[in-house]
């Protein structure tokens, strides 16, 4: 999918179409989760610090928080559409998958191109979103071709041209070559895939290591026989948040753990399985990561039990050092559930006896967190709202006692903006899925 997160925002909020949209956190440590092509022309991109992206784009930038529930629904529609023509899909993320249609084995380049064009048209018709499709003799070439097809296109790499295409690419384009491997190869004068492929396999192995070096050398030579297969079920379900200000006391850490346990629990409930192992992840201010796990005697979906297990793993930041990220994950997933006979023995207070009320948690940069529930302003930009007279909308701006709302959905076209008093009883929070129209 082309610029998936930003494209979904432009689809469901038509006023944003044609504008440079940045999806992600807005705090000091906010990161870009997605950037529209209008924003990319300025140099903005995913995984870039938000403050840097905003500086590159300038005053025209529109920053909205991620809405995972909307992306998930549209992702499901995309893959359902694809499965009508490709029964087996190997999904890589919300917006990317491999397919291997049996009828294309041995097909001409023209036939493959026509098939890909039909897929794109079907996705556009069912979702309103743009997909780019790449095709080749294996996953490596299909992945490269999809990048060459963007934006809004099809690229088929035929067997006759794949050798020349691979040879001319920078070695970093080879799937599996990261910055460390790239640096090692470049120090030896190897800068292209072709130069790497020209090495004897034994030398590639000596540079990059045993099985990895041999596998990458095969890919560089265009040999890629890995099958397309449905991905296995997730082994762990988790949620995490990076905070604008470091957490420095146990009183601040407790509610942060509770919030992440609840966020992960919502995903667990949607998954339909129960968890036995609870993992607490803490990233310190110095970027070091500490993880601790607690295994229950049975698999459960009880939120209080799972939260208590996460709290048992807490480490006082006074001893550990300032904490910038808190995450909770659930593992040991099973469809077999067993509830405790004595649940009160499984639970521990979320606040130590020596603590009084939990201290305020530093504001989150957003990753599934709801700032309106964190004691901040009632309304924030990008929030979905509704009004009995004007319908579904989203907050464009808020402050100084007023809130400006743009009323529109994917089916309305650009809608009107109206300003209300921040305490207007007619304005209420809304399910983000309402923006699908």
DRENDO-1510 file (C-alpha; in Angstrom, 1 decimal, always signed):
<recs>
REC; n; res; u; v; w
REC; 1; UNK; +0.0; +0.0; +0.0 .
REC; 2; UNK; +1.2; +3.5; -0.8 .
REC; 3; UNK; +1.9; +5.6; +2.3 .
REC; 4; UNK; -0.7; +3.5; +4.1 .
REC; 5; UNK; -1.2; +5.3; +7.4 .
REC; 6; UNK; -1.2; +8.8; +5.9 .
REC; 7; UNK; -3.4; +7.6; +2.9 .
REC; 8; UNK; -6.0; +6.3; +5.4 .
REC; 9; UNK; -6.0; +9.7; +7.1 .
REC; 10; UNK; -6.5; +11.4; +3.8 .
REC; 11; UNK; -9.2; +9.0; +2.8 .
REC; 12; UNK; -11.3; +9.4; +6.0 .
REC; 13; UNK; -10.6; +13.1; +6.4 .
REC; 14; UNK; -10.9; +14.5; +2.8 .
REC; 15; UNK; -9.7; +18.0; +3.8 .
REC; 16; UNK; -6.2; +16.4; +4.1 .
REC; 17; UNK; -6.1; +15.1; +0.5 .
REC; 18; UNK; -3.2; +16.8; -1.3 .
REC; 19; UNK; -1.7; +18.1; +1.9 .
REC; 20; UNK; +1.6; +17.0; +3.7 .
REC; 21; UNK; +0.3; +14.7; +6.4 .
REC; 22; UNK; +2.5; +13.3; +9.2 .
REC; 23; UNK; +1.1; +10.5; +11.4 .
REC; 24; UNK; +2.7; +10.0; +14.8 .
REC; 25; UNK; +3.5; +11.4; +18.2 .
REC; 26; UNK; +3.7; +15.1; +18.7 .
REC; 27; UNK; +5.7; +15.2; +22.0 .
REC; 28; UNK; +9.4; +15.9; +22.4 .
REC; 29; UNK; +10.1; +12.2; +21.6 .
REC; 30; UNK; +7.4; +11.7; +19.0 .
REC; 31; UNK; +8.3; +9.7; +15.9 .
REC; 32; UNK; +6.7; +9.7; +12.5 .
REC; 33; UNK; +4.7; +6.5; +11.9 .
REC; 34; UNK; +3.7; +7.5; +8.4 .
REC; 35; UNK; +4.2; +10.4; +5.9 .
REC; 36; UNK; +2.1; +11.2; +2.9 .
REC; 37; UNK; +3.9; +11.6; -0.5 .
REC; 38; UNK; +3.2; +15.4; -0.2 .
REC; 39; UNK; +5.3; +15.4; +3.0 .
REC; 40; UNK; +8.0; +13.1; +1.6 .
REC; 41; UNK; +8.9; +15.6; -1.1 .
REC; 42; UNK; +10.3; +17.7; +1.7 .
REC; 43; UNK; +12.4; +14.8; +3.0 .
REC; 44; UNK; +10.0; +13.6; +5.8 .
REC; 45; UNK; +9.8; +9.8; +6.2 .
REC; 46; UNK; +8.7; +7.1; +8.6 .
REC; 47; UNK; +10.8; +6.5; +11.8 .
REC; 48; UNK; +12.1; +10.1; +11.7 .
REC; 49; UNK; +11.8; +12.2; +14.9 .
REC; 50; UNK; +8.6; +14.2; +14.5 .
REC; 51; UNK; +10.2; +17.5; +15.4 .
REC; 52; UNK; +12.7; +17.0; +12.5 .
REC; 53; UNK; +9.9; +16.1; +10.0 .
REC; 54; UNK; +7.9; +19.2; +11.0 .
REC; 55; UNK; +10.9; +21.4; +10.5 .
REC; 56; UNK; +11.5; +19.9; +7.1 .
REC; 57; UNK; +7.9; +20.3; +5.9 .
REC; 58; UNK; +7.3; +23.7; +7.5 .
REC; 59; UNK; +4.0; +25.4; +8.4 .
REC; 60; UNK; +2.0; +23.4; +5.9 .
REC; 61; UNK; +2.5; +20.1; +7.9 .
REC; 62; UNK; -0.6; +18.5; +9.3 .
REC; 63; UNK; +0.2; +16.2; +12.3 .
REC; 64; UNK; -2.4; +13.7; +13.4 .
REC; 65; UNK; -2.0; +10.9; +16.0 .
REC; 66; UNK; -2.2; +7.2; +14.8 .
REC; 67; UNK; -5.6; +5.5; +14.8 .
REC; 68; UNK; -4.7; +1.8; +14.8 .
REC; 69; UNK; -8.3; +0.6; +14.9 .
REC; 70; UNK; -9.0; +2.3; +11.5 .
REC; 71; UNK; -5.8; +1.1; +9.9 .
REC; 72; UNK; -6.6; -2.4; +11.1 .
REC; 73; UNK; -10.1; -2.4; +9.6 .
REC; 74; UNK; -8.9; -1.1; +6.2 .
REC; 75; UNK; -5.9; -3.5; +6.3 .
REC; 76; UNK; -8.4; -6.4; +6.7 .
REC; 77; UNK; -10.4; -5.2; +3.7 .
REC; 78; UNK; -7.3; -5.0; +1.6 .
REC; 79; UNK; -6.2; -8.5; +2.4 .
REC; 80; UNK; -9.8; -9.9; +2.0 .
REC; 81; UNK; -9.8; -8.3; -1.5 .
REC; 82; UNK; -6.5; -9.9; -2.4 .
REC; 83; UNK; -7.5; -13.3; -1.1 .
REC; 84; UNK; -10.3; -13.4; -3.7 .
REC; 85; UNK; -7.5; -13.8; -6.3 .
REC; 86; UNK; -4.7; -15.1; -4.2 .
REC; 87; UNK; -5.9; -17.7; -1.6 .
REC; 88; UNK; -2.5; -17.8; +0.3 .
REC; 89; UNK; -1.0; -14.5; +1.5 .
REC; 90; UNK; +2.1; -14.0; +3.6 .
REC; 91; UNK; +1.4; -10.8; +5.4 .
REC; 92; UNK; +4.4; -8.7; +6.5 .
REC; 93; UNK; +2.6; -5.8; +8.1 .
REC; 94; UNK; -0.6; -3.8; +8.0 .
REC; 95; UNK; +0.0; -2.9; +4.4 .
REC; 96; UNK; +2.3; -5.4; +2.8 .
REC; 97; UNK; +2.1; -9.0; +1.7 .
REC; 98; UNK; +3.5; -11.7; -0.6 .
REC; 99; UNK; +1.3; -13.8; -2.9 .
REC; 100; UNK; +2.2; -16.6; -5.3 .
REC; 101; UNK; -0.8; -17.2; -7.7 .
REC; 102; UNK; -0.5; -20.7; -9.2 .
REC; 103; UNK; -1.7; -19.5; -12.6 .
REC; 104; UNK; +1.2; -17.1; -13.0 .
REC; 105; UNK; +3.9; -19.9; -12.9 .
REC; 106; UNK; +5.6; -19.6; -16.3 .
REC; 107; UNK; +3.4; -16.7; -17.4 .
REC; 108; UNK; +4.5; -14.0; -19.7 .
REC; 109; UNK; +5.5; -10.6; -18.4 .
REC; 110; UNK; +2.4; -9.1; -20.0 .
REC; 111; UNK; +0.1; -11.6; -18.3 .
REC; 112; UNK; +1.7; -10.9; -14.9 .
REC; 113; UNK; +1.3; -7.2; -15.5 .
REC; 114; UNK; -2.3; -7.6; -16.3 .
REC; 115; UNK; -2.9; -9.7; -13.2 .
REC; 116; UNK; -1.2; -7.0; -11.0 .
REC; 117; UNK; -3.3; -4.3; -12.6 .
REC; 118; UNK; -6.5; -6.1; -11.8 .
REC; 119; UNK; -5.4; -6.5; -8.1 .
REC; 120; UNK; -4.8; -2.8; -7.9 .
REC; 121; UNK; -8.1; -1.9; -9.4 .
REC; 122; UNK; -9.9; -4.3; -7.0 .
REC; 123; UNK; -8.2; -2.8; -3.9 .
REC; 124; UNK; -9.0; +0.7; -5.1 .
REC; 125; UNK; -12.7; -0.3; -5.6 .
REC; 126; UNK; -13.1; -2.0; -2.2 .
REC; 127; UNK; -11.1; +0.5; +0.0 .
REC; 128; UNK; -10.5; +3.7; -1.9 .
REC; 129; UNK; -6.8; +3.3; -1.3 .
REC; 130; UNK; -3.9; +3.0; -3.7 .
REC; 131; UNK; -1.7; -0.1; -3.9 .
REC; 132; UNK; +1.6; -0.6; -5.8 .
REC; 133; UNK; +2.4; -4.1; -6.9 .
REC; 134; UNK; +5.8; -5.6; -7.7 .
REC; 135; UNK; +6.4; -9.0; -9.3 .
REC; 136; UNK; +9.4; -11.2; -9.9 .
REC; 137; UNK; +10.7; -14.8; -9.7 .
REC; 138; UNK; +11.0; -14.7; -5.9 .
REC; 139; UNK; +10.3; -12.7; -2.8 .
REC; 140; UNK; +13.5; -10.7; -3.1 .
REC; 141; UNK; +12.7; -9.4; -6.6 .
REC; 142; UNK; +9.0; -8.9; -5.8 .
REC; 143; UNK; +10.0; -6.7; -2.8 .
REC; 144; UNK; +12.4; -4.7; -4.9 .
REC; 145; UNK; +9.9; -4.3; -7.7 .
REC; 146; UNK; +7.2; -3.0; -5.4 .
REC; 147; UNK; +9.6; -0.3; -4.3 .
REC; 148; UNK; +10.3; +0.6; -7.9 .
REC; 149; UNK; +6.5; +0.6; -8.7 .
REC; 150; UNK; +5.7; +3.3; -6.1 .
REC; 151; UNK; +3.9; +5.5; -6.1 .
REC; 152; UNK; +0.7; +4.1; -7.7 .
REC; 153; UNK; +2.1; +1.6; -10.2 .
REC; 154; UNK; +3.1; -1.9; -11.3 .
REC; 155; UNK; +6.6; -3.2; -11.9 .
REC; 156; UNK; +7.3; -6.7; -13.2 .
REC; 157; UNK; +10.9; -7.8; -13.2 .
REC; 158; UNK; +11.2; -10.5; -15.9 .
REC; 159; UNK; +13.7; -13.4; -15.6 .
REC; 160; UNK; +15.7; -11.9; -18.5 .
REC; 161; UNK; +16.3; -8.6; -16.8 .
REC; 162; UNK; +16.6; -9.6; -13.2 .
REC; 163; UNK; +20.4; -10.2; -13.3 .
REC; 164; UNK; +21.2; -6.7; -14.6 .
REC; 165; UNK; +18.7; -5.1; -12.3 .
REC; 166; UNK; +20.1; -6.7; -9.2 .
REC; 167; UNK; +23.7; -6.1; -10.2 .
REC; 168; UNK; +23.3; -2.3; -10.4 .
REC; 169; UNK; +21.6; -1.9; -7.0 .
REC; 170; UNK; +23.4; -0.6; -3.9 .
REC; 171; UNK; +24.3; -3.6; -1.7 .
REC; 172; UNK; +22.0; -2.2; +1.1 .
REC; 173; UNK; +19.0; -2.9; -1.2 .
REC; 174; UNK; +19.6; -6.6; -0.7 .
REC; 175; UNK; +17.1; -8.0; +1.8 .
REC; 176; UNK; +19.0; -8.7; +5.0 .
REC; 177; UNK; +21.9; -6.3; +4.6 .
REC; 178; UNK; +21.8; -3.8; +7.4 .
REC; 179; UNK; +24.0; -0.9; +8.3 .
REC; 180; UNK; +26.7; -3.1; +9.9 .
REC; 181; UNK; +26.9; -5.5; +7.1 .
REC; 182; UNK; +26.9; -2.7; +4.6 .
REC; 183; UNK; +29.7; -0.9; +6.3 .
REC; 184; UNK; +31.8; -4.1; +6.4 .
REC; 185; UNK; +31.2; -4.7; +2.7 .
REC; 186; UNK; +31.9; -1.1; +1.7 .
REC; 187; UNK; +35.2; -1.2; +3.6 .
REC; 188; UNK; +36.2; -4.0; +1.3 .
REC; 189; UNK; +35.2; -2.0; -1.8 .
REC; 190; UNK; +31.9; -3.9; -2.3 .
REC; 191; UNK; +29.1; -1.4; -2.9 .
REC; 192; UNK; +26.7; -3.0; -5.3 .
REC; 193; UNK; +24.7; -6.3; -5.3 .
REC; 194; UNK; +26.6; -7.3; -8.5 .
REC; 195; UNK; +30.0; -6.9; -6.8 .
REC; 196; UNK; +28.8; -9.0; -3.8 .
REC; 197; UNK; +27.4; -11.7; -6.2 .
REC; 198; UNK; +30.7; -11.8; -8.0 .
REC; 199; UNK; +32.5; -13.0; -4.8 .
REC; 200; UNK; +33.2; -16.7; -4.3 .
REC; 201; UNK; +30.6; -18.0; -1.9 .
REC; 202; UNK; +33.3; -18.9; +0.6 .
REC; 203; UNK; +34.4; -15.3; +0.7 .
REC; 204; UNK; +30.9; -14.1; +1.3 .
REC; 205; UNK; +30.6; -16.5; +4.2 .
REC; 206; UNK; +33.8; -15.4; +5.7 .
REC; 207; UNK; +32.7; -11.7; +5.6 .
REC; 208; UNK; +29.1; -12.1; +6.8 .
REC; 209; UNK; +29.1; -15.4; +8.6 .
REC; 210; UNK; +28.0; -19.0; +7.9 .
REC; 211; UNK; +24.4; -19.4; +7.0 .
REC; 212; UNK; +23.6; -15.7; +6.7 .
REC; 213; UNK; +26.5; -15.1; +4.3 .
REC; 214; UNK; +25.5; -18.1; +2.1 .
REC; 215; UNK; +21.8; -17.1; +2.0 .
REC; 216; UNK; +22.5; -13.5; +1.1 .
REC; 217; UNK; +25.0; -14.6; -1.6 .
REC; 218; UNK; +22.2; -16.7; -3.2 .
REC; 219; UNK; +19.8; -13.8; -3.1 .
REC; 220; UNK; +22.4; -11.5; -4.8 .
REC; 221; UNK; +22.6; -14.1; -7.6 .
REC; 222; UNK; +18.9; -14.0; -8.1 .
REC; 223; UNK; +18.3; -17.4; -6.4 .
REC; 224; UNK; +15.3; -17.2; -4.2 .
REC; 225; UNK; +13.1; -20.3; -3.8 .
REC; 226; UNK; +11.5; -19.4; -0.5 .
REC; 227; UNK; +7.8; -20.3; -0.6 .
REC; 228; UNK; +4.9; -18.0; +0.2 .
REC; 229; UNK; +3.2; -19.2; +3.3 .
REC; 230; UNK; +0.6; -17.9; +5.8 .
REC; 231; UNK; +2.4; -16.4; +8.8 .
REC; 232; UNK; +2.1; -18.2; +12.1 .
REC; 233; UNK; +0.0; -16.7; +14.9 .
REC; 234; UNK; +1.7; -14.1; +17.0 .
REC; 235; UNK; +3.7; -15.6; +19.9 .
REC; 236; UNK; +3.3; -12.5; +22.0 .
REC; 237; UNK; +0.8; -9.6; +22.1 .
REC; 238; UNK; +2.1; -6.3; +23.6 .
REC; 239; UNK; +1.8; -2.6; +23.9 .
REC; 240; UNK; +4.3; +0.0; +24.7 .
REC; 241; UNK; +4.7; +3.8; +25.0 .
REC; 242; UNK; +7.6; +6.2; +25.0 .
REC; 243; UNK; +7.1; +9.2; +27.4 .
REC; 244; UNK; +8.0; +12.8; +26.8 .
REC; 245; UNK; +9.5; +13.1; +30.3 .
REC; 246; UNK; +11.4; +10.3; +32.0 .
REC; 247; UNK; +9.6; +8.3; +34.7 .
REC; 248; UNK; +11.7; +8.7; +37.9 .
REC; 249; UNK; +9.7; +7.2; +40.7 .
REC; 250; UNK; +7.8; +4.0; +41.4 .
REC; 251; UNK; +4.7; +6.1; +42.0 .
REC; 252; UNK; +4.9; +7.2; +38.3 .
REC; 253; UNK; +5.8; +3.8; +37.0 .
REC; 254; UNK; +2.8; +1.9; +38.6 .
REC; 255; UNK; +0.1; +3.7; +36.6 .
REC; 256; UNK; +2.2; +3.5; +33.4 .
REC; 257; UNK; +2.4; -0.3; +33.8 .
REC; 258; UNK; -1.3; -0.5; +34.5 .
REC; 259; UNK; -2.1; +1.5; +31.3 .
REC; 260; UNK; +0.1; -0.6; +29.1 .
REC; 261; UNK; -1.3; -3.8; +30.6 .
REC; 262; UNK; -4.8; -2.6; +29.7 .
REC; 263; UNK; -3.7; -1.6; +26.2 .
REC; 264; UNK; -2.1; -5.0; +25.6 .
REC; 265; UNK; -5.2; -6.7; +27.1 .
REC; 266; UNK; -7.5; -5.1; +24.5 .
REC; 267; UNK; -5.3; -6.6; +21.8 .
REC; 268; UNK; -5.4; -10.0; +23.6 .
REC; 269; UNK; -9.2; -9.8; +23.8 .
REC; 270; UNK; -9.4; -9.2; +20.0 .
REC; 271; UNK; -7.0; -12.1; +19.4 .
REC; 272; UNK; -9.2; -14.5; +21.3 .
REC; 273; UNK; -6.5; -16.3; +23.2 .
REC; 274; UNK; -5.4; -16.4; +26.8 .
REC; 275; UNK; -2.0; -15.6; +28.2 .
REC; 276; UNK; +0.1; -17.3; +30.8 .
REC; 277; UNK; +3.4; -15.3; +30.7 .
REC; 278; UNK; +3.5; -11.5; +31.4 .
REC; 279; UNK; +6.6; -9.6; +30.2 .
REC; 280; UNK; +7.5; -6.1; +31.5 .
REC; 281; UNK; +9.8; -4.1; +29.2 .
REC; 282; UNK; +11.6; -0.9; +30.5 .
REC; 283; UNK; +13.8; +1.2; +28.3 .
REC; 284; UNK; +16.0; +3.5; +30.3 .
REC; 285; UNK; +17.0; +7.0; +29.5 .
REC; 286; UNK; +20.4; +5.7; +28.4 .
REC; 287; UNK; +18.6; +3.5; +25.9 .
REC; 288; UNK; +19.4; +0.3; +27.8 .
REC; 289; UNK; +16.5; -2.2; +27.9 .
REC; 290; UNK; +15.5; -4.3; +30.9 .
REC; 291; UNK; +12.9; -7.1; +30.6 .
REC; 292; UNK; +11.4; -9.2; +33.4 .
REC; 293; UNK; +8.7; -11.9; +33.1 .
REC; 294; UNK; +6.3; -13.6; +35.4 .
REC; 295; UNK; +4.6; -16.9; +34.5 .
REC; 296; UNK; +1.2; -17.7; +35.9 .
REC; 297; UNK; +0.2; -21.3; +36.8 .
REC; 298; UNK; -2.6; -21.1; +34.1 .
REC; 299; UNK; -3.5; -19.2; +31.0 .
REC; 300; UNK; -6.0; -16.4; +31.6 .
REC; 301; UNK; -7.7; -13.3; +30.1 .
REC; 302; UNK; -8.4; -11.7; +33.5 .
REC; 303; UNK; -7.1; -8.1; +33.3 .
REC; 304; UNK; -6.6; -7.7; +37.0 .
REC; 305; UNK; -4.5; -10.9; +37.2 .
REC; 306; UNK; -2.4; -10.0; +34.2 .
REC; 307; UNK; -1.9; -6.5; +35.5 .
REC; 308; UNK; -0.8; -7.7; +38.9 .
REC; 309; UNK; +1.7; -10.0; +37.3 .
REC; 310; UNK; +3.2; -7.1; +35.4 .
REC; 311; UNK; +3.3; -5.0; +38.5 .
REC; 312; UNK; +5.2; -7.8; +40.3 .
REC; 313; UNK; +8.0; -7.3; +37.8 .
REC; 314; UNK; +8.3; -3.5; +38.4 .
REC; 315; UNK; +11.7; -2.1; +39.3 .
REC; 316; UNK; +12.0; +1.2; +41.2 .
REC; 317; UNK; +13.4; +3.8; +38.8 .
REC; 318; UNK; +15.4; +5.2; +41.8 .
REC; 319; UNK; +17.4; +2.0; +41.7 .
REC; 320; UNK; +17.2; +1.3; +37.9 .
REC; 321; UNK; +17.5; +4.8; +36.6 .
REC; 322; UNK; +15.1; +7.1; +34.7 .
REC; 323; UNK; +12.7; +5.2; +32.4 .
REC; 324; UNK; +11.6; +6.5; +29.0 .
REC; 325; UNK; +9.6; +3.6; +27.7 .
REC; 326; UNK; +7.2; +1.2; +29.3 .
REC; 327; UNK; +5.8; -1.9; +27.6 .
REC; 328; UNK; +3.8; -5.0; +28.7 .
REC; 329; UNK; +3.6; -8.1; +26.6 .
REC; 330; UNK; +1.6; -11.3; +27.0 .
REC; 331; UNK; +3.1; -14.7; +26.0 .
REC; 332; UNK; +2.4; -18.3; +26.4 .
REC; 333; UNK; -0.8; -17.7; +24.4 .
REC; 334; UNK; -3.3; -20.5; +24.4 .
REC; 335; UNK; -6.9; -21.1; +23.4 .
REC; 336; UNK; -7.3; -23.1; +26.7 .
REC; 337; UNK; -8.3; -20.8; +29.5 .
REC; 338; UNK; -8.4; -21.6; +33.2 .
REC; 339; UNK; -9.5; -19.2; +35.8 .
REC; 340; UNK; -8.0; -19.2; +39.3 .
REC; 341; UNK; -9.9; -20.7; +42.2 .
REC; 342; UNK; -8.5; -18.0; +44.4 .
REC; 343; UNK; -8.0; -14.9; +42.3 .
REC; 344; UNK; -7.4; -12.7; +45.3 .
REC; 345; UNK; -4.1; -14.6; +45.8 .
REC; 346; UNK; -3.0; -13.9; +42.3 .
REC; 347; UNK; -3.3; -10.1; +42.7 .
REC; 348; UNK; -1.1; -7.6; +44.4 .
REC; 349; UNK; -2.0; -4.0; +45.0 .
REC; 350; UNK; -1.0; -1.7; +42.2 .
REC; 351; UNK; +0.5; +0.8; +44.7 .
REC; 352; UNK; +3.0; -0.3; +47.4 .
REC; 353; UNK; +1.8; +0.1; +51.0 .
REC; 354; UNK; +4.2; +2.9; +51.5 .
REC; 355; UNK; +2.8; +4.9; +48.6 .
REC; 356; UNK; -0.3; +7.1; +48.9 .
REC; 357; UNK; -1.9; +8.2; +45.6 .
REC; 358; UNK; +0.0; +7.3; +42.4 .
REC; 359; UNK; +2.1; +10.2; +41.1 .
REC; 360; UNK; +1.2; +11.8; +37.7 .
REC; 361; UNK; +2.7; +9.9; +34.8 .
REC; 362; UNK; +4.6; +12.1; +32.3 .
REC; 363; UNK; +2.5; +12.7; +29.1 .
REC; 364; UNK; +2.8; +10.1; +26.5 .
REC; 365; UNK; +3.9; +10.8; +23.0 .
REC; 366; UNK; +1.0; +8.5; +21.8 .
REC; 367; UNK; +1.2; +5.0; +20.8 .
REC; 368; UNK; -2.2; +3.8; +21.5 .
REC; 369; UNK; -2.5; +6.1; +24.5 .
REC; 370; UNK; -5.4; +8.5; +24.8 .
REC; 371; UNK; -4.1; +11.8; +26.0 .
REC; 372; UNK; -7.6; +12.9; +27.0 .
REC; 373; UNK; -7.5; +10.2; +29.7 .
REC; 374; UNK; -4.1; +11.3; +30.9 .
REC; 375; UNK; -5.3; +14.4; +32.7 .
REC; 376; UNK; -4.6; +16.7; +29.7 .
REC; 377; UNK; -7.0; +18.8; +27.7 .
REC; 378; UNK; -10.4; +17.3; +26.9 .
REC; 379; UNK; -9.9; +17.8; +23.2 .
REC; 380; UNK; -6.7; +17.4; +21.1 .
REC; 381; UNK; -6.0; +17.7; +17.4 .
REC; 382; UNK; -6.9; +14.5; +15.4 .
REC; 383; UNK; -9.4; +13.3; +17.9 .
REC; 384; UNK; -12.7; +11.8; +16.5 .
REC; 385; UNK; -15.8; +13.5; +17.8 .
REC; 386; UNK; -19.5; +13.7; +17.0 .
REC; 387; UNK; -22.3; +16.2; +17.2 .
REC; 388; UNK; -26.1; +15.5; +17.0 .
REC; 389; UNK; -26.6; +18.1; +14.3 .
REC; 390; UNK; -23.4; +17.9; +12.3 .
REC; 391; UNK; -22.4; +14.2; +12.6 .
REC; 392; UNK; -18.9; +12.7; +12.7 .
REC; 393; UNK; -15.9; +14.9; +12.6 .
REC; 394; UNK; -12.3; +15.4; +13.9 .
REC; 395; UNK; -10.7; +18.1; +16.0 .
REC; 396; UNK; -8.5; +20.5; +14.0 .
REC; 397; UNK; -7.5; +22.6; +16.9 .
REC; 398; UNK; -8.3; +23.3; +20.5 .
REC; 399; UNK; -7.3; +25.8; +23.2 .
REC; 400; UNK; -8.3; +29.0; +25.0 .
REC; 401; UNK; -11.7; +27.5; +25.8 .
REC; 402; UNK; -12.7; +26.6; +22.2 .
REC; 403; UNK; -12.4; +23.7; +19.9 .
REC; 404; UNK; -12.6; +23.7; +16.1 .
REC; 405; UNK; -14.0; +20.6; +14.4 .
REC; 406; UNK; -14.0; +19.5; +10.7 .
REC; 407; UNK; -17.1; +17.5; +10.0 .
REC; 408; UNK; -16.4; +14.9; +7.3 .
REC; 409; UNK; -15.9; +11.2; +6.6 .
REC; 410; UNK; -14.6; +9.1; +3.7 .
REC; 411; UNK; -18.0; +9.3; +2.0 .
REC; 412; UNK; -18.7; +13.0; +2.4 .
REC; 413; UNK; -15.9; +14.9; +0.6 .
REC; 414; UNK; -14.3; +17.9; +2.4 .
REC; 415; UNK; -16.6; +19.1; +5.1 .
REC; 416; UNK; -17.3; +22.3; +7.0 .
REC; 417; UNK; -15.3; +23.4; +10.0 .
REC; 418; UNK; -17.1; +24.8; +13.0 .
REC; 419; UNK; -15.9; +26.2; +16.3 .
REC; 420; UNK; -17.5; +25.3; +19.6 .
REC; 421; UNK; -17.0; +26.2; +23.3 .
REC; 422; UNK; -14.8; +23.5; +24.8 .
REC; 423; UNK; -17.6; +22.6; +27.3 .
REC; 424; UNK; -20.3; +22.4; +24.6 .
REC; 425; UNK; -22.5; +19.5; +25.7 .
REC; 426; UNK; -23.4; +18.6; +22.2 .
REC; 427; UNK; -19.8; +17.6; +21.3 .
REC; 428; UNK; -18.7; +14.2; +22.4 .
REC; 429; UNK; -16.0; +11.7; +21.7 .
REC; 430; UNK; -16.6; +9.3; +18.9 .
REC; 431; UNK; -15.5; +5.9; +17.6 .
REC; 432; UNK; -12.8; +6.5; +15.0 .
REC; 433; UNK; -14.4; +3.8; +12.8 .
REC; 434; UNK; -17.2; +6.4; +12.2 .
REC; 435; UNK; -14.8; +8.2; +9.9 .
REC; 436; UNK; -15.1; +5.3; +7.4 .
REC; 437; UNK; -18.6; +6.7; +6.5 .
</recs>
